[in-house]
Amino acid sequence: MNHSAKSVAFFALYLSGMGVGFIFMPNTLLNLLGMPPTNEVWSRVVGLLALLLAYYYMQAARQNLKPFFAWTVHTRIAAFLCFTAFVLAKLAGPILILLGAVDLAAALWTWWALRGEDVVEAGATTAVAPGK
């Protein structure tokens, strides 16, 4: 697995942990996030969605789907920006920015890895080109 795939696989594990947490102990996580407990199903639905996304991320990492990796950079940065906006709008506590920071850090890791791999691949292509 190359570096960009590893970064996406790591994020899949993070999403899996969040998913399992929201399915099996949602009120514990909500408490950590400074949100009121709930008996409604929505928090477990969020957990299921996180697990489903984790599956996509892990399978993409295993198949080295670089276009998918690039798309996730955009969406994970957007998640950070939205979480920050929620806090600024007083819809959530500041701890939500910390969750968004995980998304941002993982997105930057993936972006950096993709950038480095593109340079290596471009060099490999250039090295082969004169033989054509």
C-alpha positions as CSV (number, residue, x, y, z in Angstrom):
1,M,0.0,0.0,0.0
2,N,1.4,3.4,-1.0
3,H,1.3,6.5,1.3
4,S,-1.9,7.9,-0.1
5,A,-3.7,4.6,0.3
6,K,-2.4,4.2,3.8
7,S,-3.7,7.7,4.7
8,V,-7.2,6.7,3.4
9,A,-7.1,3.3,5.2
10,F,-6.2,5.2,8.4
11,F,-9.2,7.4,7.9
12,A,-11.4,4.3,7.3
13,L,-10.3,3.0,10.7
14,Y,-11.2,6.3,12.3
15,L,-14.6,6.3,10.6
16,S,-15.1,2.7,11.8
17,G,-14.4,3.7,15.4
18,M,-16.8,6.6,15.2
19,G,-19.4,4.4,13.5
20,V,-19.2,1.6,16.1
21,G,-19.3,4.3,18.9
22,F,-22.4,6.0,17.5
23,I,-24.2,2.6,17.0
24,F,-23.4,1.0,20.4
25,M,-22.8,4.0,22.7
26,P,-24.2,7.1,21.1
27,N,-24.9,9.0,24.3
28,T,-21.3,8.5,25.5
29,L,-20.1,10.1,22.3
30,L,-22.7,12.8,22.4
31,N,-21.7,13.6,25.9
32,L,-18.1,13.9,24.9
33,L,-19.2,16.3,22.1
34,G,-21.2,18.4,24.6
35,M,-24.5,17.4,23.1
36,P,-27.6,16.2,24.9
37,P,-28.3,12.5,25.1
38,T,-31.0,11.1,22.9
39,N,-33.2,8.0,22.7
40,E,-33.9,8.7,19.0
41,V,-32.4,6.5,16.3
42,W,-30.7,9.3,14.4
43,S,-27.4,8.9,16.2
44,R,-27.3,5.2,15.3
45,V,-28.1,6.1,11.7
46,V,-25.1,8.5,11.8
47,G,-23.0,5.5,13.1
48,L,-24.2,3.3,10.3
49,L,-23.4,5.9,7.7
50,A,-19.9,6.3,9.1
51,L,-19.4,2.5,8.9
52,L,-20.6,2.4,5.3
53,L,-18.3,5.3,4.4
54,A,-15.5,3.4,6.2
55,Y,-16.1,0.4,3.9
56,Y,-15.8,2.6,0.8
57,Y,-12.6,4.2,2.1
58,M,-11.0,0.9,2.9
59,Q,-11.9,-0.7,-0.4
60,A,-10.7,2.3,-2.3
61,A,-7.4,2.1,-0.3
62,R,-7.0,-1.6,-1.1
63,Q,-7.6,-0.9,-4.8
64,N,-5.4,2.2,-4.8
65,L,-8.2,4.4,-6.3
66,K,-6.4,7.7,-6.5
67,P,-9.2,9.7,-8.0
68,F,-11.3,8.7,-5.0
69,F,-8.5,9.7,-2.7
70,A,-8.4,13.2,-4.3
71,W,-12.2,13.5,-3.9
72,T,-12.0,12.7,-0.2
73,V,-9.5,15.5,0.3
74,H,-12.1,18.0,-0.9
75,T,-14.9,16.5,1.2
76,R,-12.8,16.1,4.4
77,I,-11.7,19.8,4.2
78,A,-15.4,20.7,3.6
79,A,-16.3,18.7,6.8
80,F,-13.8,20.7,8.8
81,L,-15.2,24.0,7.4
82,C,-18.8,23.0,8.1
83,F,-18.0,21.8,11.7
84,T,-16.3,25.1,12.3
85,A,-19.3,27.0,10.9
86,F,-21.6,25.0,13.2
87,V,-19.5,26.0,16.2
88,L,-19.4,29.7,15.1
89,A,-23.2,29.6,14.6
90,K,-23.5,28.2,18.2
91,L,-25.1,25.0,16.9
92,A,-22.4,22.9,18.6
93,G,-19.7,23.2,21.1
94,P,-16.0,23.8,20.3
95,I,-15.1,20.1,20.6
96,L,-16.7,19.6,17.2
97,I,-13.8,21.6,15.7
98,L,-11.5,19.0,17.1
99,L,-13.4,16.3,15.2
100,G,-13.1,18.4,12.1
101,A,-9.4,18.8,12.7
102,V,-9.0,15.1,12.4
103,D,-10.7,15.3,9.0
104,L,-8.5,18.2,8.0
105,A,-5.3,16.5,9.2
106,A,-6.2,13.3,7.4
107,A,-7.1,15.2,4.2
108,L,-3.8,17.1,4.2
109,W,-1.9,13.8,4.8
110,T,-3.7,12.3,1.7
111,W,-3.1,15.4,-0.4
112,W,0.6,15.5,0.6
113,A,1.0,11.8,-0.2
114,L,-0.8,12.2,-3.6
115,R,1.4,15.1,-4.5
116,G,4.5,13.2,-3.7
117,E,3.3,10.1,-5.6
118,D,2.4,12.3,-8.7
119,V,6.0,13.6,-8.7
120,V,7.4,10.1,-8.6
121,E,5.0,8.9,-11.3
122,A,5.8,11.9,-13.5
123,G,9.5,11.2,-13.2
124,A,9.0,7.5,-14.1
125,T,7.0,8.5,-17.1
126,T,9.6,11.0,-18.2
127,A,12.3,8.4,-17.8
128,V,10.5,6.1,-20.1
129,A,9.5,8.7,-22.7
130,P,12.9,9.0,-24.5
131,G,12.8,5.3,-25.4
132,K,9.6,5.8,-27.5
